[in-house]
Amino acid sequence: NENARAVAAYLADHAQVEAVQYAGLPGSPWHERANEITGGKGYGSVPAFVIAGGRQAGSRFVEGLTLHSHVANIGDVRSLAIHPASTTHSQLNDQELAEQQIYQNTIRLSIGTEHSDDIIADLEAGFAAVRGE
């Protein structure tokens, strides 16, 4: 998915991002295994990232998006975003979240078929919301 790859690269270079979880990035601990499985033909469309600023930043980020739908399902043709710690995984404590590599400031995305420039512009609006802009 070219859109997911473009978004992951954008996130990897963003100052407000602490980490990106996406097998398509060469530095990913899953990159080599994903290449073995897929023959390098794709890495899926569901990257996740850890935003600087904790749980509040995660919530503000998702609330600042307009193109991305804020829903729990994945795999739609539309771009989707969710803050698992306040939604799908809200019943877990910090240790239980960490065991699943989810943190108070993890954002999960499902990248859709919109133009990658539009997706990235919407993500930038989310980051701006975290900065209070």
VOPAGU-2260 file (C-alpha; in pm, 1 decimal, decimal comma):
REM VOPAGU-2260
SITE   aa  ch    i         X         Y         Z
SITE  ASN   A    0       0,0       0,0       0,0
SITE  GLU   A    1     179,3     310,0    -126,4
SITE  ASN   A    2     -33,9     540,5      90,2
SITE  ALA   A    3      58,3     350,4     407,4
SITE  ARG   A    4     425,9     358,4     314,3
SITE  ALA   A    5     410,8     736,2     251,5
SITE  VAL   A    6     229,3     796,0     581,5
SITE  ALA   A    7     474,3     576,6     776,4
SITE  ALA   A    8     771,9     763,5     628,1
SITE  TYR   A    9     606,6    1097,2     713,8
SITE  LEU   A   10     543,6     983,6    1071,2
SITE  ALA   A   11     897,0     845,6    1112,3
SITE  ASP   A   12    1036,4    1193,4    1042,7
SITE  HIS   A   13     781,4    1390,8    1247,0
SITE  ALA   A   14     908,9    1574,1    1556,6
SITE  GLN   A   15     596,3    1485,7    1757,8
SITE  VAL   A   16     630,0    1111,1    1694,8
SITE  GLU   A   17     828,4     896,7    1938,1
SITE  ALA   A   18     802,6     568,3    1744,6
SITE  VAL   A   19     633,3     417,4    1439,3
SITE  GLN   A   20     514,8      58,2    1424,9
SITE  TYR   A   21     503,1     -44,2    1060,0
SITE  ALA   A   22     676,4    -341,6     896,5
SITE  GLY   A   23     728,5    -145,5     574,4
SITE  LEU   A   24     993,2      76,4     733,0
SITE  PRO   A   25    1344,3     -63,8     685,0
SITE  GLY   A   26    1428,3      -0,5    1052,7
SITE  SER   A   27    1127,0    -195,0    1178,5
SITE  PRO   A   28    1196,0    -508,9    1383,7
SITE  TRP   A   29     931,9    -679,4    1164,1
SITE  HIS   A   30    1068,2    -562,9     827,1
SITE  GLU   A   31    1282,1    -866,0     744,3
SITE  ARG   A   32    1012,2   -1114,9     846,5
SITE  ALA   A   33     748,3    -925,3     647,7
SITE  ASN   A   34     973,8    -941,1     340,9
SITE  GLU   A   35    1010,6   -1317,9     386,3
SITE  ILE   A   36     633,8   -1362,8     411,4
SITE  THR   A   37     527,8   -1126,2     134,4
SITE  GLY   A   38     830,7   -1139,2     -91,7
SITE  GLY   A   39     858,3    -762,3     -43,3
SITE  LYS   A   40     524,1    -708,0    -219,2
SITE  GLY   A   41     351,2    -518,7      59,2
SITE  TYR   A   42     322,7    -448,1     427,2
SITE  GLY   A   43     -42,6    -375,8     486,9
SITE  SER   A   44    -224,2     -53,9     555,0
SITE  VAL   A   45    -236,9     -36,3     935,7
SITE  PRO   A   46      55,8     155,5    1083,9
SITE  ALA   A   47      56,9     270,1    1444,0
SITE  PHE   A   48     263,0     536,1    1614,2
SITE  VAL   A   49     341,5     675,2    1956,8
SITE  ILE   A   50     274,5    1046,9    1978,9
SITE  ALA   A   51     472,2    1265,8    2218,6
SITE  GLY   A   52     265,7    1405,1    2505,1
SITE  GLY   A   53      96,6    1103,7    2661,5
SITE  ARG   A   54    -267,2    1003,1    2672,0
SITE  GLN   A   55    -400,2    1358,0    2640,1
SITE  ALA   A   56    -198,5    1411,3    2322,2
SITE  GLY   A   57    -339,1    1089,7    2177,2
SITE  SER   A   58    -695,9    1200,7    2241,2
SITE  ARG   A   59    -636,9    1552,4    2108,9
SITE  PHE   A   60    -471,0    1416,9    1797,5
SITE  VAL   A   61    -764,1    1194,6    1701,0
SITE  GLU   A   62   -1013,9    1471,0    1783,3
SITE  GLY   A   63    -821,8    1709,4    1553,4
SITE  LEU   A   64    -865,9    1491,9    1244,4
SITE  THR   A   65   -1136,9    1555,3     987,0
SITE  LEU   A   66   -1055,4    1326,5     692,8
SITE  HIS   A   67    -994,3    1021,5     912,4
SITE  SER   A   68   -1300,6     858,1    1063,7
SITE  HIS   A   69   -1266,0     787,2    1436,4
SITE  VAL   A   70   -1379,8     424,2    1454,4
SITE  ALA   A   71   -1258,6      92,6    1592,8
SITE  ASN   A   72   -1278,3    -114,9    1274,7
SITE  ILE   A   73    -994,7    -142,9    1026,2
SITE  GLY   A   74    -967,1    -234,9     661,5
SITE  ASP   A   75   -1209,0      17,0     512,6
SITE  VAL   A   76   -1137,3     210,8     192,6
SITE  ARG   A   77   -1157,6     528,9     403,8
SITE  SER   A   78    -872,6     633,1     630,5
SITE  LEU   A   79    -946,3     558,6     993,4
SITE  ALA   A   80    -781,7     655,5    1322,9
SITE  ILE   A   81    -822,1     539,6    1680,4
SITE  HIS   A   82    -664,6     603,3    2019,8
SITE  PRO   A   83    -675,1     249,9    2168,8
SITE  ALA   A   84    -598,9     349,9    2530,7
SITE  SER   A   85    -919,2     553,9    2553,2
SITE  THR   A   86   -1137,3     326,9    2337,9
SITE  THR   A   87   -1080,3     -37,6    2243,0
SITE  HIS   A   88    -825,8    -106,5    2519,4
SITE  SER   A   89    -949,9     134,5    2787,6
SITE  GLN   A   90   -1007,4    -147,3    3038,1
SITE  LEU   A   91    -634,2    -230,8    3051,2
SITE  ASN   A   92    -379,5     -82,0    3290,3
SITE  ASP   A   93     -41,7      50,9    3174,2
SITE  GLN   A   94     135,5    -283,5    3221,0
SITE  GLU   A   95    -129,0    -474,3    3028,1
SITE  LEU   A   96    -115,8    -214,9    2749,4
SITE  ALA   A   97     264,4    -235,8    2731,3
SITE  GLU   A   98     249,1    -615,8    2706,8
SITE  GLN   A   99      55,3    -561,5    2382,9
SITE  GLN   A  100     291,0    -282,1    2267,1
SITE  ILE   A  101      13,1     -28,2    2315,8
SITE  TYR   A  102      73,2     278,8    2528,5
SITE  GLN   A  103    -132,8     570,6    2657,3
SITE  ASN   A  104     -13,6     767,1    2354,3
SITE  THR   A  105     -45,7     504,7    2078,5
SITE  ILE   A  106    -246,9     597,3    1770,3
SITE  ARG   A  107    -355,0     327,0    1525,8
SITE  LEU   A  108    -429,9     421,3    1166,6
SITE  SER   A  109    -591,9     232,8     883,3
SITE  ILE   A  110    -481,1     404,8     564,3
SITE  GLY   A  111    -744,8     434,8     294,7
SITE  THR   A  112    -752,7     515,0     -72,6
SITE  GLU   A  113    -758,9     893,5     -46,0
SITE  HIS   A  114    -459,8    1073,4    -194,6
SITE  SER   A  115    -158,3    1044,1      36,1
SITE  ASP   A  116    -116,2    1425,2      38,7
SITE  ASP   A  117    -468,6    1460,9     177,8
SITE  ILE   A  118    -409,3    1190,9     439,2
SITE  ILE   A  119     -84,6    1353,9     553,1
SITE  ALA   A  120    -245,1    1700,0     560,1
SITE  ASP   A  121    -513,1    1563,5     792,3
SITE  LEU   A  122    -250,7    1403,3    1016,5
SITE  GLU   A  123     -73,6    1738,8    1033,3
SITE  ALA   A  124    -404,0    1891,1    1150,7
SITE  GLY   A  125    -405,4    1631,9    1429,9
SITE  PHE   A  126     -52,3    1726,2    1532,0
SITE  ALA   A  127    -150,3    2094,1    1521,4
SITE  ALA   A  128    -442,9    2019,1    1755,4
SITE  VAL   A  129    -198,4    1863,0    2002,2
SITE  ARG   A  130      16,0    2177,9    1984,5
SITE  GLY   A  131    -296,6    2386,6    2054,6
SITE  GLU   A  132    -300,3    2548,4    1711,4
